[in-house]
């Protein structure tokens, strides 16, 4: 089985072509993996930031709800006080509808 020098060079050239293609595929996969890892890190950072913002917003909402309840109680007391004062007030003499 004699293989000529030209045939051997062709086989070597084909093998080198296959090796180069395999290396290029591996580089592409590694590059894609690095891109995915970068994207994952960015998403994790965003998630952490959003969690902090959500906690802050929840705390502010709690404060607003507490203030709203306090204002509601005060308004209700003020209305009750005004109604009580009006109920006990004697009609003014000579006022509208009065002789």
N, C-alpha and C positions, 0 to 999 in steps of 0.2 A: 504494500500500500504506500505508494510514493505520492507525497503531497508536494506540489511544486511550491516554490517560494511565493509566487503570485497568489496561489490559493491560500496559503498560510497568512499572507498579508491581508487578504480579503476577509478571512475568518477573524483575524485579530481586529480589523477595522469594524466588522459587524459587532464583535463582542464589546469593543470600546464604545460603539454607538449605543448598545443596550445598557451598558454601565452608565454612560452619560445620561440617558433617559431616566434610569432608575434614580440617579443622584438628583436630577432636576425635580422628579416627582417628590423625593424625600424633602428637598429644600422647600418646595411648595407646601407640603403638608406641615413642616415645621413652622413655616411663615404663617400659615393659616391658624395653627395652634397658638402661636404667639399673639396673633390678632384676637383670637377668641379669649385668651387669658386677659388681654388688655381690656376687652369689652366687658368681661366678667368683673374685673376689678372696678371699672367705671360704674357698672350697675350696682355693685356692692357699696361703693362710696355714695352713690345717689340714694340707695335704700337707707343707709345710715343717716344721711342728711335729712331725708324725708321723715324718718322716724323722729328725729329731734324736732323738726318743724311741727309734726303732728302732736307731739307731746306739748310743745309750747302753745299751739292753737287750742288744744284741749284744756290746758290750764287757763288760758284767757277766756275761753267759753265758760268755764266754771265760775270765774270771777264775774263775768257779765251776768250769768244766771243768778248769782247771789245778789248782785246789785239790783237786778230787775225785781227779784222777790222783795228786797228791802224797800224799794221805791213803791211797789205795789201795796205793801202793808201800810206805808206812810200815807199814800193817797187814799186808801180805804179808811184809815183813821181820820184823815182830814175831812173826807166826805161825811162820815158819821158825825163828826163834831159840828160841821156846818149844818147838817140836817137837824141836829139837836138844838142848836142855837135858833134856827129858823122856826122850829116847832114851839119853842118857849117864848118867842118874841111876840109882843103885843102889837096888833096892827097900829100903825101910826095914824094919828088923827088927821083928817083932811087929806089923806093919801089918795091915790087913784081908786075909784070905786067906793070911796067913803064920803058920807055927807059932811 
